[in-house]
Amino acid sequence: MKAKKEVQIDGRYGEGGGQILRTALTLSAIFKVPVHIDHIRGNRKKPGLRPQHLIGVNALATITGARVEGAKIDSNELIFEPGEIKGGNYLFHIGTAGSTGLVLQAMIPVLLFGKIPSQIQITGGTHVPWSPSFHYLKTVFLPALKTMGGEVTLEIDRWGWYPKGGGKIRAVIKNTKGLKAVHLSNRGKLVNLHILSAVSNLPLSIAERQRVQSLKRLKYLAVNPTISIEDAPSSGQGTFLFIATQFEGGAGGFSSLGKKGKRAEEVADDACKEFIKFFDSKAVIDIHLADQLTLYMALAKGRSTLITEGITEHLFTNIWVIEQFLPVKFDIEEETGKIWVDGIGFRVK
């Protein structure tokens, strides 16, 4: 660890969003180091803790027996003093369409280093804007994490759309003694491409139109995707198109959500544009996966390397938070999208 005393984090740094809070609390919990965060989400239009952030704080406080000050809606300052990690069975309700995926992502690294496996249930939004969907986590993020030695299974019982939420996911997190470095610098050949087109409480013909449009957009690539259409169980309404791509040495996930006034063809177009951009690049993994793996790279044993589409401010900010806690230094080549770091080889004693 870089410091045994309280770590000070300015929530206005860089991108200034909720990722600063999640990464800081996660590392605080793993290393049992107090953290003081001020100006939480300071660069957002509506700063401070929102319901999904508060659930994340309370979830990590529960599993570490932490002492917390400032854990309330709209709070701009938080003090978090964690204790021992306690694995087990947990149930968390966001109560809104707040992202279940973002709450889960804050908990996974902590519970991986617990002493017993954990089973987590979270209710809230499963397919909502500005956050990883259930399908992204299950088909892109978790397989990448498994290659590093982090084993998590994830299932969905009910989909949750904005604004109702009400979705339900279940995760089983096994324990690891330590993580190994990941090498994602050679994409290789395309192995698999899958398109999921889904609706909830809307005509299935909308999902079919999304399917047809995505095939039309991708035809010139001659990639021959597999396709599934789903009428997803939910208390709300929504449409979703997700493209998951697997290469010999890389992966990516690209999605689009429907909304009132947005045609099915536009939903398909948006996801296809993102996939085509990635496919035409030399990137090995997409920008979101790069962002999600940096913390694990810093904890792993050995040098990890990845090449992504571009270095976003979100990624820069996340790396900055990690470097406030750990004695690591990420090397970044913006022109190539290459990132590498020598991890600390953290192990559970």
N, C-alpha and C positions, 0 to 999 in steps of 0.2 A: 504493500500500500504506500501511496505517496505521503499520506498524513494520517495520524491517528486521531488528531483533534477534529473538531467540527469543520466540515467543508462548506464554504460560502459559494453560493451560485446566484448569479444575476439572471433572472428570467427574461430580461430584455436582450440578452446576447444573441447576435446573429439573427436567425429566423424568428426567435422569440416566441415559440409556441409551446404546445403541450408536451412535445417530445423531450424538452429539457427537463421538465418535471418527472416524466416517467423514467428516463435514463438515470437521473440523479437519485431517485428513490430506490431504483433497482440496485444500483451499486452500493448505496448506503446500506440496504438490507443485507446484501451478500457479505459485505465486509464489516458489518456492525459498526459503522462510522456515522456519527450524527451529521445531519446536513441541514443547513439553513438556506432556504430559497426565498428570495424577495422579488417583487415585480413579476409575479407568476403570469405567464402568457402575456408579457408586457407589450408585445408588438401586435396583439390581436385587437380587432375592432371592439370586442367586449372582453377585456382582460379578466384575470382572476380564475378561480376554480369553477368549472362547470360540473354538472352532475356526473358525467363519465370520469372526469378527473378526480372528483371527490371519492367515487367508488374505488378507483385505483389506489388512492391514498389509504382509504380505510381497509381495503383488501390486504395491502402490504403491511399495514399496522397490525391487522389480525394475525397474519401468519408469522409475524416476528415479535409480537407482543410489544410493539413500539409505543413510546410516549410521544404524543403529537400535540402541537399547538397550531391553531389556525386552520383546522380542517372543517371548513364550512363553505357553502356556496358563495362565490364572488370574492373569497379571500385572496389577497395579493401576496401574502407572506405565510410561510410554513416552516415549522421546526419539526424535524423527524429524528427520533432517537431510537433505533431498533435494538431488539434483543436477539434471542436465538431463533433460528428458522424452525418452524413447526409444520411439518408436512401432515397430510391427512385429508379429510373430506370437507369441502367448503362449498357454500352456495351464496352467490352475490346477485342482487337485483339492482340494475342501474335505474330502473323506473322511468326511463325515457327511451328514445331511439339512439342514445349514446352508444358508442361502438363497443361491443363485446370483445372484438379482436384487439383493440388497443389496451383494454384492461387486462386481457389474458397475456398479452405480450410483455407487460410489466412484471407479471407473476412468474412466467416460465423460467427465466434465468435463476430466480431466487429458489424456486422449488426444485429445480434440477439439482441444486447443491444441498437439499435437505437430507435428513437421515432416513426418511421413509417415503414411499411413493405417495402421490396426492391425486385426488379426484376433484375436479373443479366443475361447477355448474354456474353459468352466468346468463342472465336474461337481459335483453335490451335489443339494440340494433345489430343485425348480422350482415346486412347489405345496405350500407349507408354511405353518403359522400365523405370524402377526405379521410378515409380509413380503410385498412385492409379487410376485404370481405372474408367470410368463412371459407369460401372456395380458394381464395388466394393463400390463406394460411395453410390449409390442408394439402393443397397440391403443389405449391411452390416453396413456401417458407419451411414447413416441417420436414420435407425430404432433404433440403439443404442442411438443416440443423442436425438431422440424423447422421449425415456424413461426418459431422464433427463430434459425434458421440452423445448428442442430446436426443433422447427418445421420448416423443410425445404423440399420443393418438388423439384425434379430434373428430367429434360427431355433431350433427345438428338434428334437433328434434322439431324445431319450428323456426321459420324465417322471420326476421324482424326488419321492417322497412321504415323509413322516415315518413311521417312523424310519429306513428303509433308505437314502433318498437315491438316489444313482446316476443322477440325471438329467443330461442334457447339453444345454447351450445354446451357440450360436455367434453372435458379434456381429462386425460390420464397422463400424468407427468411422472416418469420414472427417474430415479436418481442416477447421477454420474459422479465418479470420483474426480474426473477432469476431462476437459475437452481437447481435441486435437486440431491442429491447423487445417485450414481449407485452402485448396488451390483451384482457383476459378479464373484461369488466364488463357485457356484454349477452348473455344466453343465446340469445335468439332462439327459433325454432321447432325442434321435434324433427325431425332429419333421418334418423336411423337408430337402431334398437334391435335388438341381437342377443343371443341367449341361447345359451350353450354348456353342454351337459350331458355330462359325461365320467366314465368309470370306467376303472380298470386292474385286470386280473386278477380281475374280479368280474362277475356277470351283467349283461349290457347292459340287462336289464329295470330295473335300479336307475336307470340314466341316463334311461330312458323315464319312470319314475315321477317323477323330478325335473323332467323336461320338462313333464309333465302338470300337476303341482302349481304350477309357476311360471306357466303359462298361466292356470290357475284364479285365482291370486292377482292377476294383472295384467289380467284380463279387463275389469274395470270402468273401467280407464283408456283403453280403446280405442286402444292404441298399436301394435297389429299388428307384433309382433317377428318377425324371421327367427330360425330355430332350427337348430342343428346338434347332433348326438349323435356322440360319439367314443369308440371303444375304444382308449385311449391306450397306446402301448408303454411298458413300465416293468418293472423288476425287483421292484417292490413292489405293494401294493394301495392303492387310494384312490378317492374319488369327489369330484367338483368341479362346482359350478355357477357360471357367470360371466355377468354381465349388463353389456354394454358399451353405453353410450348416447352418441350424438353429436348435438349441437345445432348450429345455425348458428354460434354463437359460443362454445360450451363443450362439455365432455365429462365423463364419469365412468365408473368401473368398480366393480362390486360383486360380491363373491364369497363363497362359503361352501364349506368343506371337510367331508367326511364323516369320521366316526370310529366306532369300535366302539360299538354301542348307539344310534347316532343314525340315525333313520329317514330315508329318501330325501326324504320330504315336509318334514322339518325342515330339511334342507340347502337345499332350494328356498326355504322360508319365510324363512330367515335372509338370503339374498341379496336376496330380494324386498323385505323390510322396509327394508333399507338403500337400495335403489333408490327405493322409494316415498317415503321420507323426503327424499331428494334431489330427486325429481321435484316434490314438493309445496312445496319451498322456493324461494327466489328465487336460490339459488346458481347460479353459472355453471360452476364446476368442483368436484369432490369434495375432501374434506379431504386426502386422500393426494397428489393431484396438486398441490395448493397447497404442501404441504410439500416436494415434490420440485422445484418450479420456483423456489423462493426464491433458491437459490444462483445459478442462471442469470440471474435478474432482476438480482441485484446485479452480475453481470459484464457485462451487456448495456449497449448504448448507448441512453440515453434513459430516460424514465419508463415503468415497467411497472406495470400494475394488474390485480388479480384480485379476484373475489368468490367466497368459498367458504362452505360450510355453517356453519362455526363456527371459532373460533380455539382450537385445542387447545394444551395445554401442550407437546406435542411440537413444534408449529410455533413457539411462542414461544422454545423452547430452541434450535431450529435457527437462528432469526434472531439470537439472542444470539451464537452461535458465529461466524456470518458477520460480525457487527459487531465482533468482536474482531480480525478480520484486515483488514477493508476500511473505508475512510472513507465508509461509507454509513449512512443512518438510515432504517429502515422505519417507515412510518406505518401504524397499525392502528386500524380502527374495529370493536371487538368486537361491537357491536350489529348491524352490517350484514354482518360477515364480509369487509369490504373491506381490502385490503392494497395499498400502493403504495410504490415506491422509485425513486429516481434512480440508475441503474446507473453504474458507473465507465467503461463503454466500453472494457473491456480488449481489447487486440489483440496478436496475436503479431507481434513485430518481425522 
